[in-house]
Amino acid sequence: MTKSLYIAEKPSVAQQFADALKVRGRRGDGYIESEDTVITWCVGHLVTMSYPEAYDMKYKRWSIQTLPFLPKEFKYEVIGNVARQFETVKGLLNRPDVETIYICTDSGREGEYIYRLVAQMAGVKGKREKRVWIDSQTEDEILRGIREARDASAYDNLSASAYLRAKEDYLMGINFSRALTLKYGPSMSNYLGTKFTVLSVGRVMTCVLGMVVRREREIREFVKTPFYRVVGTFEGKGQDGKTVPIEGEWRAVEGSRYFGTPYLYKENGFKERAHAGELTEYLRKEPPLTAIVVSKEKKKETKNPPLLYNLAELQNDCSRMFKVSPDETLKVVQELYERKLVTYPRTDARVLSTAVAREIYKNIGGLKDYGPMSAFAEEILKSGSYKGIGKTRYVNDKQITDHYAIVPTGQGLGSLRGLPPLSEKIYQVICRRFLSIFYPAAIYQKYSVELERLKEHFFASFKVLSEPGYLKVADIKLSKKPEELPKGEKGALEGRLSGDGEEGEEADVQSPEVDRTVLLQMLAELKKNDILTLLELNIKEGETSPPKRYTSGSMILAMENAGQLIEDEELRAQIKGSGIGTSATRAEILKKLFHIRYLSLNHKTQVITPTLLGEMVYDVVEHSLKQLLNPDLTASWEKGLTYVAEGSITSEEYMEKLERFVAGRTVNVIRMNNQYDMRGYFDKAAAYYKKEQSRDKGIASGAGTKKSAAKRRTDYETGTDDN
């Protein structure tokens, strides 16, 4: 009797398939078997690319004479600590009674690569191979994936792009890391006072390092510019004759005595305090101290629910809300996925597919059993708002490549009890974002008032939330009962001063103990030509702000949207939506940069800063392999991999370009003779790291002992810095 073999990426996933298929057979060493089915698993990667010395022992020693290293055929080997499971899988793949192999590794480029390497090393021949592609691990989705499994050959292009990605990282990692280490390592070690320094560079990680170092240097070089705003407090009459103070900010509009003068910092402030004082004196000296209402505008403002979460957006929000790293967020969401709670996490899409939208009521219905979301799910199902979701911006098949957005499945709720609090919080965040798309937009009433005194104009605006719409499910504060809200949050009223801050953004105005009802009534009744009393004038000092440092979350978004940093318009359009790295690798890249001490992470704030070693590596690369620091190169290679996956270009075309690039840049580095010129750059960076140097010389610089350096060399040799 012939059997079907199912091969998953992890033991836990294999068990999900066993449950869905109702396999109750015997459990062997590394597999489960019944009368007609065998289920086995990898343990992540079972096979990896061989070190250079596997080709020839001469490559074990780092030497300029052996560069560039460009093997004609790449060698692979079984990873030592999982060799036993590989032998189990190999035996099952080649068993005579196994007729069909169902490939159930993660549905993406890396999952495809994991299986293809195993099949390659196991020498699988003459078997029928079917690819199972699923978006969640619920029973229905697993059975659908098996039922609709396509021949593995349909994914050959995706497999080719996976192989090329690994070869690319391998060749760049080995050639560039060796060339830079041999050329610049001694001078860096001499500067740091350590035995030797190994430089690690890669297609993606070095670009990320460049983004952080450039931002840090922009902050250092930023010169703050002070400016002075004039704010007036005016008094109007509300209900029952009660007076209501409102604040307005002065602006130099046409007709002002300061309009077009060089004294201004933008239109709403002065460069010198003296001129702000001069204005306040002018406005105070002529009685009566009043101002006339020049205009009042009331308009409705709507705010639609945001798009659904992809991994980058979720990592950014979790970094901001819970102060956790992108790597930690991914681990949590991966566990939620494996427990059937959410759909596939490594996705770049923020929309649903048409097919999923047609049955989305199942996801919503399941959330009726989840306490915090129960009432919202009931309300959505009762109103039927989910029925038209397919015609909204939240459903778009063209914006989906491998997987749709991260949403709750509505299943697996029983396993929530065994999860830590952070996991439940992240699950709830995903649920809230998902359910919010079935609610209407939030509606605000916005009042804008313009006042005039002595031809000088003041502006104030107030925004009032009149209909919460989706905010009642998306906003955690609004979802609470009124008595649970902190004092001052009931009936949210936002007072605004237009033009506050350096960029002219609106800023909160905290009017002292203003009765909301009275204020709204006064604003509603206020008319053109009404007279308000000027109570006081204040000068508020501000200063321009430097760029903000990246946080772990904002860096993930910056990597996803790296195309915005590219000046070349044609290339920017070409790589739109590609970014640098992938949703599956970005968190790991950041983690690697922290591990090798090129970047530092403040765990409390999640703010990222470079280390001295990181800045030194940046300066070396800037003056030897500058292309690696730019998102142009990184994103264009990633786009090339996408073209291979789509079948637009062949593997041979891609490989020819890659080898030419690696060989050319490696030779350029070898021929350079600028290593001794780097000291000036090192000195400039080191001025900001005196405490670090004195506190932890050697370790903080990333040099360490012979043993740790050797281990680092091994890490760099694998070319896994970008994955």
Buried (B, 14 or more C-beta within 10 A) or exposed (E): EEBBBBBBBBBEBBBBBBBBBEBEBEEEEBBBBBEEBBBBBBBEBBBBBBBBEBBEEEBEEBEEEBBBBBBEEBEEEBBEEBEEBBBBBBBBBBEEEBBBBBBBBBBBBBBBBBBBBBBEBBEBEEBEBBBBBBBBBBBBBBBBBBEEBEEBEEBBBBBBBBBBBBBBBBBBBBBBBBBBBBBBBEBBBBBBEBEBBBBBBBBBBBBBBBBBBBBBBEBEEEEEEBBBBBBBBBBBBBBEEBEBBBBBBBBBBEEBEBBEEEBBBBBBBBBEEEBBBBBBEEBEEEEEBEBEBBEBEEEEBEEBBBBBBBBBBBBBBBBBEBBBBBBBBBBBBBBBBBBBBBBBBBBBBBBBBEEBBEEBBEBBBBBBEBEBBEEBBBBBBEEEBBEEBBEBEBBBEEBBBBBBBBBBBBBBBEBBEEBEEBBBBBBBBBBBBBBBBBBBBBBBBBBBBBBBBEEBBBBBBBBBBBBBBBBBBBBEEBBEEEEEBEEEEEEBBBBBBBBBBBEEEBBEBEBEEBBEEBBBBBBEEBEEEBEBBBBBBEBBEBEBEBEEBBBBBBBBBBBBBBBEBBEEEEBBEBBBEBBBBBBBBBBBBBBBBBEBBBBBBEEEEBBBBBBBBBBBBBBBBBBBBEBBBBBBBBBBBBBBBBBBBEEEBEBEEBBEEBBEBBBEBBBEBBEBEEBEEBBEBBEEBBEBBEEBBEEEEBBBBBBBEEEEBEEBBEBBBBBBBBB
